[in-house]
Amino acid sequence: MFNYRSALVLAFDLFMVLVAWAGAFLIRFNFNWPYAFNKEIIVGGIALLLVQLAACRWAGLYRGMWSFASLPDLRRVLKAILISTFAVLLLTIFSKPDYLIPRSVAVLYPILLLLLMGGGRIAGRMWKEHHLYGGAVGQGKPVVVVGAGTAGAMLLRELARSVEWNVVALVDDDRHKQGLEISGCRVEGTTEDIAIVLHNHEARHVILAMPSAPADVLQRITKSATEAGAALFTVPGLAELMSGRVAINMMRPVRIEDLLGRESVRIDTDNVQAMLTGKRILVTGAGGSIGSELCRQLSRFEPASIVLLETSEFALYMIEQWFGEHRPEIAVVPLAGDVKDARRLAQICAEHRPQVVFHAAAYKHVPLMEIGNAWQAARNNILGTLVVAQAAQQAGAERFVLISTDKAVNPTNVMGATKRMAEMVCEVLHSRHTGTRFQMVRFGNVLGSTGSVIPKFQSQIAHGGPVTVTHPDINRYFMSIPEAAQLVLQAAAMGEGGEIFVLDMGEPVMIVDLARNMIRLSGYTEDEIRIEFTGLRPGEKLYEELLADAEETLPTPHEKLRIARSRAVPEGFYEDVLEWLSQKGIKSDDEVRTCLKHWIPEYIPDKSCHG
């Protein structure tokens, strides 16, 4: 649409054509008016006005707004000037003897026109920005940006108009960038100099513009910044920026997940889509940490329906509400029920005929299940798996996916041993070739899951400490909840049945380092929030494993998944376990441990738990 502002810009451009044309002659003749060339100036000026009018329209020069002039606008200016220059060259080459244009004019004209038209637009933008932001720019909170690369440059351009932030300096580990400037901000040191730069500018905020930096670098920067008393923010990852989902200036405080160095998971969407689209799905434990995230990930693949089975009324309500708010088009069936209730599971599977079952329901808290709850852990984790698996088989399910744990490897606790037995139950059922593929997926601790260490540390820090760590040398593998859920789907899609998939958990994390980082990110020092060592809890290991001694692994097409080959399940295991779990009465913790040890020789119970 051609409005009055576009008309004013057009008038400016045409006037600049005349100024540049006349100016080229003036410069050529040392700023003395060349009266002998009046004819050439007048005729050429009229011709160039007509040419430039057509060229500007063709180049789309009036789509942009002066107040937001940018490189695309300058490219359009250049295109229009090239057309005008071509016209001058034609006049110079083919003009008759009575119409002569000095060759130097043909060179000076486009240079002057570019300076005038481009400069006018830049001046317009500068005036507009000064008018809108001039009084506020530089008045925001002083902040130091870490990273003078692509993300840092993008961030500085965005923050240039910010009234909240005032970037006072940059730091970067690239020695070649020291002393250079981006958008007027100087690189004043490396990441080791953060404390000095913060002090020099009296800044109390740091923004990490290094979305691809390794975890050890982020931890070092976090330590330096927090020890200097600065609050730490980060920008979105490059993948998010390139996708257009977020902007560079959508900053957030640094989280503990950022310091663990977990790379984004890429799954084979086509295979997962083929497995899930249009299918009827059942998720047990659908309101739990893993189960609820699985449900959210499943909703991306447009299943026909998702049956949500959960014992906790509140958890079931919450996941149902999520679907109502975010994915109302997905047919969900929220059902309360216990996975040990064979009649309830048979009724659910007969009515809804699930084609894919994800069994995430389990008792998973190691110390709680170790003392006074061993029999309940066995019934829930083993019998519950058996009941759901049998109901899924009878309903003709195509796949049954068991969510297992690294604690099933060389278990020292009841929870781990019962999950290993749940795996063995699935291995036996798969070997019977009933048409249902049974697959198991093992992973370690999930960041932020219910009952995990991170929410506990957060609560302790919020209450002023101390932060309790069981042992100075204890470590654990960690991954994010979305990462775990996506890899479960990937494993399910690629499995043929009978496999135990092991997820690449990266490097183990020292729990005491995790506690220190969380204290720093919360804005405290270890003098303010102390760390207290309380000793290993019942059934707890110092180090977790992902593979048992007798197991080997095979690679898969996905770099974060491997297949574990465990020892064969003993003959008669299934019938013996079924008989044991069907017995009336309550077994003591020691009786449960004795039976688990009989079926799992590698299980070494924690002696401190024996009554």
C-alpha positions as CSV (number, residue, x, y, z in Angstrom):
1,M,0.0,0.0,0.0
2,F,1.4,3.4,-1.1
3,N,0.7,5.9,1.7
4,Y,1.8,9.5,2.3
5,R,5.0,8.3,4.1
6,S,6.0,6.3,1.1
7,A,5.4,9.3,-1.1
8,L,7.7,11.4,1.1
9,V,10.4,8.8,0.9
10,L,10.0,8.6,-2.9
11,A,10.3,12.4,-3.1
12,F,13.4,12.3,-0.9
13,D,15.0,9.6,-3.2
14,L,14.2,11.5,-6.4
15,F,15.6,14.7,-4.9
16,M,18.8,12.8,-3.9
17,V,19.1,11.7,-7.5
18,L,19.3,15.4,-8.6
19,V,21.7,16.2,-5.8
20,A,24.0,13.3,-6.6
21,W,23.9,14.1,-10.3
22,A,24.6,17.8,-9.9
23,G,27.1,17.0,-7.1
24,A,29.1,14.6,-9.4
25,F,29.6,17.5,-11.9
26,L,30.6,19.9,-9.1
27,I,33.2,17.6,-7.8
28,R,34.5,16.8,-11.3
29,F,35.0,20.6,-11.9
30,N,36.4,21.4,-8.4
31,F,33.1,22.9,-7.2
32,N,32.8,25.4,-10.0
33,W,29.5,25.2,-11.8
34,P,30.1,23.8,-15.3
35,Y,27.9,26.1,-17.4
36,A,29.1,24.4,-20.5
37,F,27.4,21.2,-19.3
38,N,24.0,22.7,-18.4
39,K,22.3,20.7,-21.2
40,E,23.8,17.5,-20.1
41,I,22.9,18.2,-16.4
42,I,19.2,19.0,-17.2
43,V,18.6,16.3,-19.8
44,G,20.5,13.6,-17.8
45,G,18.7,14.6,-14.6
46,I,15.3,14.2,-16.2
47,A,16.2,10.8,-17.7
48,L,17.7,9.6,-14.3
49,L,14.6,10.7,-12.5
50,L,12.4,8.5,-14.7
51,V,14.9,5.6,-14.6
52,Q,15.3,5.9,-10.8
53,L,11.5,6.0,-10.3
54,A,11.1,2.7,-12.1
55,A,14.1,1.2,-10.5
56,C,13.0,2.1,-6.9
57,R,9.6,0.6,-7.6
58,W,11.1,-2.6,-9.1
59,A,13.5,-3.0,-6.1
60,G,10.7,-2.8,-3.6
61,L,12.3,0.1,-1.9
62,Y,9.2,1.4,-0.2
63,R,8.3,-1.8,1.7
64,G,10.6,-1.0,4.6
65,M,10.1,1.6,7.3
66,W,12.9,4.2,7.9
67,S,12.6,3.8,11.6
68,F,13.6,0.1,11.2
69,A,16.0,0.4,8.3
70,S,18.3,-2.6,8.1
71,L,20.6,-4.5,5.7
72,P,17.7,-5.7,3.5
73,D,16.7,-2.1,3.0
74,L,20.2,-1.1,2.0
75,R,20.3,-4.1,-0.4
76,R,17.2,-2.7,-2.1
77,V,18.8,0.8,-2.3
78,L,21.9,-0.8,-3.9
79,K,19.8,-2.6,-6.5
80,A,18.0,0.6,-7.5
81,I,21.3,2.5,-7.7
82,L,22.8,-0.2,-9.9
83,I,20.0,0.3,-12.4
84,S,20.5,4.1,-12.3
85,T,24.3,3.6,-12.8
86,F,23.7,1.4,-15.8
87,A,21.6,4.2,-17.3
88,V,24.4,6.7,-16.8
89,L,26.9,4.3,-18.4
90,L,24.7,4.0,-21.4
91,L,24.4,7.8,-21.6
92,T,28.2,8.1,-21.4
93,I,28.9,5.5,-24.0
94,F,26.3,6.1,-26.6
95,S,25.7,9.9,-26.3
96,K,26.2,11.8,-29.5
97,P,29.1,14.3,-29.9
98,D,26.9,17.2,-29.0
99,Y,25.9,15.5,-25.7
100,L,29.0,14.7,-23.7
101,I,29.2,13.3,-20.1
102,P,32.6,13.2,-18.4
103,R,33.5,9.6,-17.5
104,S,34.4,10.5,-13.9
105,V,30.8,11.6,-13.4
106,A,29.6,8.1,-14.2
107,V,31.8,6.9,-11.2
108,L,31.0,9.8,-8.8
109,Y,27.3,9.7,-9.3
110,P,26.5,6.2,-7.9
111,I,28.9,6.7,-5.0
112,L,27.1,10.0,-4.0
113,L,23.7,8.5,-4.5
114,L,24.5,5.5,-2.3
115,L,25.8,7.8,0.4
116,L,22.7,10.1,0.2
117,M,20.0,7.4,0.0
118,G,21.6,4.9,2.4
119,G,22.7,7.6,4.8
120,G,19.3,9.1,4.8
121,R,17.8,5.9,5.9
122,I,20.4,5.2,8.6
123,A,20.0,8.8,9.9
124,G,16.2,8.2,10.0
125,R,16.6,5.1,12.0
126,M,19.1,6.8,14.4
127,W,16.7,9.7,15.0
128,K,13.8,7.4,15.6
129,E,15.7,5.2,18.1
130,H,17.0,8.3,19.9
131,H,13.4,9.7,20.0
132,L,12.0,6.4,21.4
133,Y,14.9,5.1,23.5
134,G,17.4,7.9,23.8
135,G,16.5,8.8,27.3
136,A,16.4,5.2,28.5
137,V,19.3,3.6,26.8
138,G,22.2,3.2,29.2
139,Q,20.0,3.7,32.2
140,G,19.2,-0.1,32.8
141,K,21.0,-2.5,35.1
142,P,24.7,-2.9,34.1
143,V,25.3,-6.4,32.8
144,V,28.4,-8.2,31.5
145,V,27.8,-10.6,28.5
146,V,29.9,-13.7,28.3
147,G,30.5,-14.7,24.7
148,A,31.5,-12.5,21.8
149,G,30.3,-14.9,19.1
150,T,27.2,-15.1,17.0
151,A,24.8,-15.4,20.0
152,G,26.6,-12.5,21.8
153,A,26.3,-10.2,18.8
154,M,22.6,-11.1,18.3
155,L,22.0,-10.4,22.0
156,L,23.7,-7.0,21.9
157,R,21.6,-5.9,19.0
158,E,18.5,-6.8,20.8
159,L,19.6,-5.3,24.1
160,A,20.6,-2.0,22.4
161,R,17.0,-0.8,22.7
162,S,16.4,-2.3,26.2
163,V,15.4,-0.1,29.0
164,E,16.0,-2.9,31.5
165,W,19.6,-3.8,30.7
166,N,22.7,-1.8,29.9
167,V,25.5,-4.0,28.5
168,V,28.7,-2.5,29.9
169,A,31.3,-5.1,28.7
170,L,31.9,-8.4,27.1
171,V,34.2,-11.3,28.0
172,D,35.4,-14.1,25.8
173,D,38.1,-16.8,25.9
174,D,39.2,-16.2,22.3
175,R,42.4,-14.2,22.6
176,H,42.0,-12.7,19.1
177,K,38.8,-10.9,20.3
178,Q,40.4,-9.2,23.3
179,G,40.1,-5.4,23.0
180,L,37.7,-5.6,20.0
181,E,34.1,-4.2,20.1
182,I,30.6,-5.4,19.1
183,S,27.9,-2.7,18.9
184,G,30.1,-0.4,20.9
185,C,30.8,-2.8,23.7
186,R,34.4,-3.8,24.3
187,V,35.7,-7.3,25.0
188,E,37.5,-6.6,28.3
189,G,38.9,-10.0,29.2
190,T,38.4,-13.8,29.3
191,T,36.0,-15.7,31.4
192,E,38.7,-15.9,34.1
193,D,38.4,-12.1,34.4
194,I,34.6,-12.0,35.1
195,A,35.0,-11.0,38.7
196,I,37.4,-8.1,37.8
197,V,35.1,-6.9,34.9
198,L,32.1,-7.0,37.2
199,H,33.9,-5.0,39.9
200,N,35.2,-2.4,37.4
201,H,31.7,-1.7,36.1
202,E,29.9,-2.2,39.4
203,A,27.7,-4.8,37.7
204,R,25.8,-7.5,39.5
205,H,24.4,-9.4,36.5
206,V,25.9,-11.8,33.9
207,I,24.3,-13.1,30.8
208,L,25.7,-16.3,29.2
209,A,25.6,-15.9,25.4
210,M,27.2,-19.3,24.9
211,P,24.4,-21.7,24.2
212,S,26.8,-24.5,22.9
213,A,29.4,-24.2,25.6
214,P,30.4,-27.5,27.4
215,A,29.3,-28.1,30.9
216,D,32.8,-27.7,32.5
217,V,33.1,-24.2,31.0
218,L,29.6,-23.2,32.2
219,Q,30.4,-24.5,35.7
220,R,33.6,-22.5,35.8
221,I,31.8,-19.3,34.7
222,T,29.0,-20.0,37.2
223,K,31.5,-20.3,40.0
224,S,33.3,-17.1,39.1
225,A,30.2,-15.1,38.6
226,T,28.4,-16.3,41.7
227,E,31.5,-15.9,43.9
228,A,31.5,-12.3,42.7
229,G,27.9,-11.9,43.8
230,A,26.4,-11.7,40.4
231,A,23.1,-13.2,39.2
232,L,23.4,-15.4,36.2
233,F,21.1,-15.5,33.1
234,T,21.4,-17.5,29.9
235,V,20.0,-17.2,26.4
236,P,18.1,-19.9,24.5
237,G,20.0,-22.6,22.6
238,L,20.9,-22.1,19.0
239,A,18.5,-24.8,17.9
240,E,15.6,-22.9,19.5
241,L,16.8,-19.6,18.0
242,M,17.1,-21.0,14.5
243,S,13.7,-22.6,14.7
244,G,12.1,-19.2,15.4
245,R,10.3,-20.5,18.5
246,V,12.1,-18.0,20.8
247,A,14.0,-14.8,20.5
248,I,17.6,-14.2,21.6
249,N,16.4,-11.7,24.3
250,M,14.2,-14.3,26.0
251,M,16.6,-14.8,28.8
252,R,16.1,-16.9,31.9
253,P,18.1,-17.6,35.1
254,V,20.7,-20.4,34.7
255,R,19.3,-23.7,36.0
256,I,21.2,-26.7,37.3
257,E,20.2,-28.6,34.2
258,D,22.3,-26.1,32.1
259,L,25.5,-27.1,34.1
260,L,25.1,-30.9,33.5
261,G,25.9,-30.6,29.8
262,R,23.2,-32.9,28.5
263,E,22.9,-32.4,24.7
264,S,19.5,-32.1,23.0
265,V,18.0,-35.5,22.0
266,R,17.2,-36.1,18.4
267,I,14.8,-38.9,17.8
268,D,13.8,-40.6,14.6
269,T,10.4,-38.9,14.3
270,D,9.3,-40.9,11.3
271,N,9.7,-44.3,13.1
272,V,8.1,-43.0,16.3
273,Q,5.2,-41.5,14.2
274,A,4.6,-44.8,12.5
275,M,4.5,-46.5,15.9
276,L,2.1,-44.1,17.6
277,T,-0.1,-42.2,15.1
278,G,-3.6,-43.3,15.1
279,K,-2.9,-45.9,17.9
280,R,-4.7,-46.6,21.1
281,I,-2.2,-46.1,24.0
282,L,-2.2,-47.0,27.7
283,V,0.2,-45.3,30.1
284,T,0.4,-46.6,33.7
285,G,1.6,-44.2,36.3
286,A,0.4,-41.5,34.0
287,G,0.5,-38.8,36.6
288,G,4.1,-39.5,37.8
289,S,7.2,-37.6,36.7
290,I,8.1,-39.9,33.8
291,G,4.5,-41.0,33.1
292,S,3.2,-37.5,32.7
293,E,6.1,-36.4,30.5
294,L,5.6,-39.5,28.4
295,C,1.9,-38.5,27.9
296,R,3.0,-35.0,26.9
297,Q,5.5,-36.4,24.4
298,L,2.9,-38.9,23.1
299,S,0.4,-36.2,22.3
300,R,2.8,-34.8,19.6
301,F,2.3,-37.9,17.5
302,E,-1.6,-37.7,17.2
303,P,-2.6,-41.0,18.8
304,A,-6.2,-42.1,18.5
305,S,-6.5,-42.1,22.3
306,I,-4.5,-42.2,25.5
307,V,-5.7,-44.1,28.5
308,L,-4.2,-42.5,31.7
309,L,-4.0,-45.0,34.5
310,E,-3.0,-43.6,37.9
311,T,-3.5,-44.5,41.6
312,S,-3.1,-40.9,42.8
313,E,-6.3,-38.9,42.3
314,F,-4.5,-35.6,42.3
315,A,-1.8,-36.7,39.9
316,L,-4.5,-38.0,37.5
317,Y,-6.4,-34.7,37.8
318,M,-3.3,-32.7,36.9
319,I,-2.4,-34.6,33.8
320,E,-6.0,-34.6,32.6
321,Q,-6.1,-30.8,33.1
322,W,-2.9,-30.5,31.1
323,F,-4.5,-32.2,28.1
324,G,-7.6,-30.1,28.5
325,E,-5.6,-26.9,28.3
326,H,-2.8,-27.8,25.8
327,R,-4.1,-30.7,23.7
328,P,-7.9,-30.8,23.9
329,E,-8.0,-32.5,20.5
330,I,-6.4,-35.7,21.9
331,A,-9.0,-38.2,23.3
332,V,-7.8,-39.0,26.8
333,V,-9.5,-41.5,29.2
334,P,-8.4,-40.7,32.8
335,L,-8.9,-43.8,35.0
336,A,-8.1,-44.4,38.6
337,G,-6.7,-47.9,39.3
338,D,-4.0,-50.0,40.9
339,V,-1.7,-52.0,38.6
340,K,-2.0,-55.0,41.0
341,D,-5.7,-55.2,40.4
342,A,-6.0,-57.9,37.8
343,R,-9.8,-57.5,37.3
344,R,-9.5,-53.7,36.8
345,L,-6.7,-54.1,34.3
346,A,-8.5,-56.8,32.4
347,Q,-11.6,-54.6,32.2
348,I,-9.6,-51.6,31.1
349,C,-7.7,-53.5,28.4
350,A,-10.8,-55.3,27.2
351,E,-12.7,-52.1,26.8
352,H,-10.1,-49.8,25.3
353,R,-7.9,-52.4,23.5
354,P,-4.6,-50.6,23.8
355,Q,-2.1,-51.2,21.0
356,V,0.9,-49.8,22.8
357,V,1.4,-49.9,26.5
358,F,3.9,-47.9,28.5
359,H,4.3,-49.3,32.0
360,A,5.7,-46.4,34.2
361,A,3.9,-47.2,37.4
362,A,6.4,-48.3,40.2
363,Y,7.6,-47.7,43.7
364,K,11.0,-46.2,43.1
365,H,12.2,-44.5,46.3
366,V,15.1,-46.7,47.5
367,P,15.3,-46.0,51.3
368,L,11.5,-46.0,51.7
369,M,11.2,-49.4,50.0
370,E,14.1,-50.9,51.9
371,I,12.7,-50.9,55.4
372,G,9.1,-51.9,56.3
373,N,7.9,-51.8,52.6
374,A,9.9,-54.6,50.9
375,W,6.9,-56.8,50.3
376,Q,4.8,-53.9,48.9
377,A,7.7,-53.0,46.6
378,A,7.8,-56.6,45.3
379,R,4.1,-56.7,44.7
380,N,3.8,-53.3,43.1
381,N,7.0,-53.6,40.9
382,I,6.9,-57.3,40.0
383,L,3.2,-58.3,40.3
384,G,2.0,-55.0,38.9
385,T,4.2,-55.5,35.8
386,L,2.9,-59.1,35.5
387,V,-0.7,-58.0,35.8
388,V,-0.5,-55.2,33.2
389,A,1.6,-57.3,30.9
390,Q,-0.9,-60.2,30.9
391,A,-3.9,-57.8,30.4
392,A,-2.0,-56.2,27.5
393,Q,-1.3,-59.6,25.9
394,Q,-4.9,-60.7,26.2
395,A,-6.1,-57.5,24.6
396,G,-3.7,-58.1,21.6
397,A,-1.3,-55.2,22.3
398,E,1.4,-54.8,19.8
399,R,4.1,-53.4,22.2
400,F,4.6,-53.4,25.9
401,V,7.4,-51.0,27.2
402,L,8.7,-51.4,30.7
403,I,10.3,-48.3,32.3
404,S,13.2,-49.7,34.3
405,T,16.2,-48.3,36.2
406,D,20.0,-48.4,36.5
407,K,19.4,-49.7,40.0
408,A,18.4,-53.0,38.5
409,V,22.1,-53.6,37.7
410,N,23.9,-55.5,40.4
411,P,21.2,-54.4,42.9
412,T,22.0,-53.7,46.5
413,N,18.4,-52.6,47.4
414,V,14.9,-54.0,47.2
415,M,13.8,-51.4,44.7
416,G,16.5,-52.3,42.2
417,A,16.1,-56.0,42.7
418,T,12.3,-55.9,42.1
419,K,12.8,-53.8,38.9
420,R,15.3,-56.5,37.7
421,M,12.7,-59.1,38.3
422,A,10.1,-57.1,36.5
423,E,12.5,-57.1,33.5
424,M,12.9,-60.9,33.8
425,V,9.1,-61.3,33.8
426,C,8.9,-59.3,30.5
427,E,11.7,-61.4,29.0
428,V,9.8,-64.6,29.8
429,L,6.5,-63.3,28.4
430,H,8.2,-62.1,25.2
431,S,9.8,-65.6,24.8
432,R,6.3,-67.1,24.6
433,H,5.7,-65.4,21.3
434,T,2.1,-64.2,21.9
435,G,2.3,-61.4,19.4
436,T,3.1,-58.7,21.9
437,R,6.7,-57.3,21.8
438,F,8.1,-56.7,25.2
439,Q,10.8,-54.1,25.6
440,M,12.6,-52.7,28.6
441,V,14.3,-49.3,28.9
442,R,16.8,-48.5,31.7
443,F,18.0,-45.1,32.8
444,G,19.3,-43.4,35.8
445,N,18.1,-40.4,37.9
446,V,15.8,-37.9,36.2
447,L,16.3,-34.3,37.0
448,G,13.4,-32.8,39.0
449,S,11.4,-36.0,39.3
450,T,9.3,-36.6,42.4
451,G,11.4,-37.6,45.3
452,S,14.7,-36.9,43.6
453,V,17.6,-35.0,45.0
454,I,17.2,-31.7,43.2
455,P,13.7,-30.7,44.6
456,K,15.1,-31.8,48.0
457,F,18.1,-29.5,47.7
458,Q,15.9,-26.7,46.5
459,S,13.7,-27.0,49.5
460,Q,16.7,-27.1,51.9
461,I,18.3,-24.0,50.3
462,A,14.9,-22.2,50.5
463,H,14.8,-22.9,54.2
464,G,18.4,-21.7,54.8
465,G,20.1,-25.1,54.8
466,P,21.9,-27.2,55.6
467,V,22.0,-29.1,52.3
468,T,22.3,-32.8,53.2
469,V,24.5,-35.1,51.1
470,T,24.9,-38.7,52.1
471,H,28.6,-39.1,51.2
472,P,31.3,-36.9,49.8
473,D,32.1,-39.5,47.1
474,I,28.6,-40.4,46.0
475,N,27.8,-39.9,42.3
476,R,24.8,-40.4,40.1
477,Y,23.9,-40.4,36.4
478,F,21.3,-37.7,35.5
479,M,19.1,-36.8,32.5
480,S,16.2,-34.4,32.0
481,I,12.6,-35.7,32.1
482,P,11.9,-34.8,28.4
483,E,15.2,-36.4,27.3
484,A,14.3,-39.6,29.2
485,A,10.7,-39.7,27.7
486,Q,11.9,-39.1,24.2
487,L,14.5,-41.9,24.4
488,V,11.8,-44.3,25.7
489,L,9.8,-43.5,22.6
490,Q,12.8,-44.0,20.4
491,A,13.7,-47.3,22.0
492,A,10.1,-48.5,21.7
493,A,10.0,-47.6,18.0
494,M,13.3,-49.4,17.1
495,G,12.9,-52.5,19.3
496,E,12.0,-55.9,17.9
497,G,11.1,-57.3,21.3
498,G,13.0,-58.8,24.2
499,E,15.7,-56.1,24.4
500,I,16.8,-54.2,27.4
501,F,17.7,-50.7,26.1
502,V,20.3,-48.8,28.1
503,L,20.3,-45.0,27.7
504,D,23.5,-43.1,27.4
505,M,23.5,-41.2,30.7
506,G,26.7,-39.3,29.9
507,E,29.2,-38.8,32.7
508,P,28.2,-39.4,36.4
509,V,27.8,-36.3,38.5
510,M,29.2,-35.9,42.0
511,I,26.3,-35.1,44.2
512,V,28.3,-32.7,46.4
513,D,29.2,-30.7,43.3
514,L,25.5,-30.7,42.4
515,A,24.8,-29.3,45.8
516,R,27.5,-26.6,45.5
517,N,26.3,-25.5,42.1
518,M,22.7,-25.2,43.3
519,I,23.8,-23.1,46.3
520,R,25.7,-20.8,44.0
521,L,22.8,-20.5,41.5
522,S,20.5,-19.6,44.4
523,G,22.8,-16.6,45.1
524,Y,24.4,-18.0,48.3
525,T,27.9,-19.1,49.3
526,E,28.8,-22.2,51.1
527,D,29.5,-20.1,54.2
528,E,25.8,-19.0,54.1
529,I,24.3,-22.4,53.2
530,R,26.5,-25.2,54.5
531,I,26.7,-28.8,53.2
532,E,26.2,-31.6,55.7
533,F,27.2,-35.2,55.2
534,T,24.7,-37.6,56.7
535,G,26.0,-41.1,55.7
536,L,24.6,-43.6,53.1
537,R,21.0,-44.4,53.5
538,P,19.6,-48.0,53.6
539,G,20.2,-49.8,50.2
540,E,22.1,-46.8,48.7
541,K,25.2,-47.3,46.6
542,L,28.1,-44.9,46.2
543,Y,28.2,-45.5,42.4
544,E,25.4,-46.6,40.1
545,E,25.9,-48.9,37.1
546,L,24.0,-49.2,33.9
547,L,25.2,-52.7,32.9
548,A,25.6,-55.8,35.0
549,D,28.9,-57.7,35.0
550,A,27.6,-60.6,32.9
551,E,26.0,-58.3,30.4
552,E,27.4,-56.9,27.1
553,T,25.9,-54.2,25.0
554,L,25.2,-53.9,21.3
555,P,25.0,-50.6,19.4
556,T,21.8,-49.3,17.9
557,P,21.2,-46.8,15.1
558,H,20.7,-44.1,17.8
559,E,23.9,-42.8,19.4
560,K,22.2,-42.6,22.8
561,L,20.8,-46.1,22.9
562,R,22.5,-49.4,23.4
563,I,21.1,-52.9,23.9
564,A,22.1,-54.9,27.0
565,R,22.2,-58.7,26.7
566,S,21.5,-60.1,30.2
567,R,21.9,-63.7,31.4
568,A,19.2,-66.1,30.6
569,V,16.2,-66.3,33.0
570,P,16.2,-69.5,35.0
571,E,13.9,-72.3,34.1
572,G,10.6,-72.2,36.1
573,F,11.2,-68.6,37.2
574,Y,7.9,-67.4,35.9
575,E,5.8,-70.0,37.7
576,D,7.7,-69.8,40.9
577,V,7.5,-66.0,41.0
578,L,3.7,-66.1,40.2
579,E,3.2,-68.6,43.1
580,W,5.3,-66.5,45.5
581,L,3.5,-63.2,44.7
582,S,0.1,-64.9,45.0
583,Q,0.7,-66.1,48.6
584,K,-1.6,-64.7,51.3
585,G,-0.2,-62.6,54.1
586,I,2.6,-60.2,54.4
587,K,6.3,-61.2,54.0
588,S,8.9,-59.7,56.2
589,D,11.7,-57.6,54.7
590,D,14.2,-60.4,55.3
591,E,12.0,-63.0,53.7
592,V,11.6,-60.8,50.6
593,R,15.3,-60.2,50.4
594,T,16.0,-64.0,50.7
595,C,13.6,-64.7,47.8
596,L,15.0,-61.9,45.6
597,K,18.5,-63.3,46.3
598,H,17.4,-66.7,45.1
599,W,16.3,-65.5,41.7
600,I,18.9,-62.7,41.3
601,P,22.4,-64.1,42.4
602,E,24.0,-60.7,41.7
603,Y,21.7,-59.1,44.3
604,I,23.8,-58.2,47.4
605,P,21.4,-56.9,50.1
606,D,22.6,-54.0,52.3
607,K,23.5,-55.6,55.6
608,S,22.6,-52.5,57.5
609,C,18.9,-53.1,56.5
610,H,18.7,-56.6,58.1
611,G,16.4,-56.8,61.1
